[in-house]
């Protein structure tokens, strides 16, 4: 576990810095637009660490995960004089943010007492592991990974907008990417709704002391989009931010720039997150191993 955490933190720092160092230098305007975003990230990462430490609720970053990208996007857009491509990207990121915020909110993630709300079940599972038996180890994990790493990643995935500043005029490829982002967000919404409907009915049956029969006997979502991918929501999430990065390609005419680090690190994070989630599911549900063998993780119609 510690090796994985250290690797992720290392990649968050080193990969963007190396890519930034060897890429075309930012213009004066791009640099000026980016600096307020970095300061805002540092402030909110520190606040997440302080609030989570004081309240023992470690889903503070989860509450901001869907909100901060939209804030960063409109901050970049405004500081860059609302260039057309940046406005389009900001609208798309806001659409993504609304979908995820709605889904997180209906699961009890938010409360009028902003420091409370339902905590992601995986943090409790992780805290119970022997590696975190010493409290100081969990404090360091919370500081470097939960707070600063994850909030840093939230910032990084929006930074292709920086490379898009003063880019080529808005064109057909931008609109194609926009349509694709909307379609992928719709896939995310459908996957979320299918999981919500399944879990809601499952717990209704359990609370009424009724037997779990039919599709509910397995105990986990495995129909609809979930029959083709074990994590359709995760797959769509990664795709959204790869498409957001693609806007920087259209804006610059260069296939690879340093802001690719954001979507690449997001892919790495989701691989680790899905590994952890599936380990919990395998321990909890008898049929999950068979589901793993039959259904690919992220890409439908591929081998496991």
Phi, psi and omega in degrees: 000312181297323178298319179295315181298313180297323178296315181296317179296319179300314181294324180298323182274310189284314184301308179297322182295315179296315180297320179296319183296320185267355180275173175298129182303148176293149173286167179301321180292315179300318179297317180296324179289325185283326188301316177300327179295317180296317179297319179296320176302312182299320180295312184287327176296317178296319179296320178299317180295314182296311183295316181294324179292320182286329186256348185061024173248112189260023176257025179295319177294322179303323180293330184264348186305320183270347186263316187298320179303322179293321177296313177301316184300312182287333175295312178299315182300313181294317181290341178258022174065031173055050175299143186307315181296321181291325175296315179299314180297321180294320178297317180295317179294324177294320176300313176302316183296320180297317180298311184289322179297318177300313182294320179292322181293319183288344176271008176089019183287337183246154177212156177296335166274097193302338183276353179257202184107163183293132179270142176304127185300336183290332178294321178295319178297318182292319180298332183281352181288148182303330181300336183248024179297326176277128186300324183296330179292319179292323178299316179295320178299316179296318181294305189276323184263300185298311187277297189279323179292306185294319177293327176295321178293321177301322177289314185301322184292342178267349187290345170306337176296329178296315179292337180280347178299132182060032179277190179295161178300150178302133184218192186299320181297326177298318181290325176298314178298320180299316178298317179297318178299315180299316180298319181291322176297323176298318176301316178301315181297317180296316179298316178300316183293320178297318178293319180298313181298318181296308183293323179298314180290321179301313182286334173297316179295316181295317181292335178269007181057036177259151182292146175273108182239170179063224183291342183277350180295326180293325178095349180227154182294125182213014180243174182066225178297333182287351175278345181252334178219140178288337180221069181298327178292318177295318180299315180292323180300314179296320181296321179305312187281337171292321178292322176298319176298323182299334176299326180290331176293314179297321183289328186253337185077010180244130188290326184233124172224171190296338181285356174295340180304324182299306182290328177294316179291330176295319178299317178298317180298317182290331174297312179293320180295319179290325175302313182294315180298319183288329176297318178296316181295322178296322179288336187264324187240128183298322186272005187289326179297319178295321177300319178299321182290328186269329190241129179294160185288301187241325187252116182295154175063029174237170176288161180303000000 
